[in-house]
C-alpha cells in the first residue's frame, strides 16, 4: 500500500500522536546508530517525549560529546579557519583542473594536425607514435568485432542447415507425393473400345424339329 504524503503539522488525535512519536523516535535513533557505524562519526541524539520522558543515544559519553560541542560553538575562529582552508582547497582544485583542460586541448590539437607547423621533430615523432599505437588498437578491436560477427553468422547458418535437414527427413518419412492424372478427353463421335460379355439384341429363336423313328419320336432344338 502506497503511503500518502504526511502534512507537517501537529497531530490532533492524542493516540495517533503517541504512535507516530514512538515510530519516528525509533527510526531517528536507528539512523543515528547507522551513521556512527558506517561513517565512523561521533553522534549524539537527545529526545524528550511530550510527557517529559528522556530518550538518548551517543557513540561515547554523552557529557563528553556535549562538552566538545560547547567548545566548538564558543570558538568562532575555528569555523572561520575551516572555511578558509576549504576555499584554498577549492582554488587549488580549480587551478589543477584548468591546467589539465589546457593540456588536453593541446594534445587534441596535435593529434588533429592543427599544431603541426609549430611542433618540433621530437614532438611530431611522438605524435606519430601515439597515432600508430591508437590505430593498432583500433584495428585489433575492429578485427575482433568482425570475428564475433562471423561466428554469429556461422552459428545462424548451422541452425538453418539443421532445420533444413529436419524438414527433408520429415518429407522422406511421408513418402513421395502421388499426382492423379486425368484421362484425355475423347473427341465427340468416337467411342472407346471396351470388351464386355454383354450382348444387346433380340433373343435367338429356337426351332423345334420332330423326326419320326421306328422306335419313337426324336426332338431337336435348333
Phi, psi and omega in degrees: 000132183281130180279131180284169181287129182273131177281133181277077175210165183296134178280122185286322182288125185295317181295314179297323180295320180291320179295316179296321178299315181297316182294312184287330175297313179297321179295320179296315179294324177294317178296323178296318178296315180298320179298320181291325182282312185290321186254002181054045182257155176266113189237143174219135179228132179235127182228133172246130179285167177302335179271359178095008180281139184265135171229135182213158175213137178209145179285336176224205179295130181299320181296320180294323179293321179294319177298318179296320179296318180294322178296321181292319182287333180281343183255092181291334180291337181295315181292324178294319178298319179297320180294319179296319179296318179297321179294319179296319178296320179295320177296317178297319179295321180294321177295318178297319179295321179295317178297319180296319179295320179296317179295322179294322178294319179295317179296321179294321178295322179294317181294327179278353178086008182288330182254023182292332181289331183261358182274149175279176180295320180296319179293320178295320179295319178296319178295320179297316178298320179296318179294321179295320177296320179295319179295322179295321177294321179295317179296318180298317179295320180295317178297321178297317179295321177298318179296319178296320178294321179295319178298319179296319179294322178294320177297320178294321178297316178298320179297317180293321178295320178297318178296320178296320179295320178296319179295321178294319179296321177296322179295319180293325179294322180288337180092164181292153179283137178258127180256132180267120180261141179275152176292145178296149180293141180267126179299152179293142180092351179241140180244174178264140177278111182237124178277130179212155179272359182279128178243138181248131179157180180287142178296145182289133179274140179253139181253136183261121176247133179243122179244126177285140174231172181291323183275347180158198182266144177243126185245128179233135174264128179250000000 
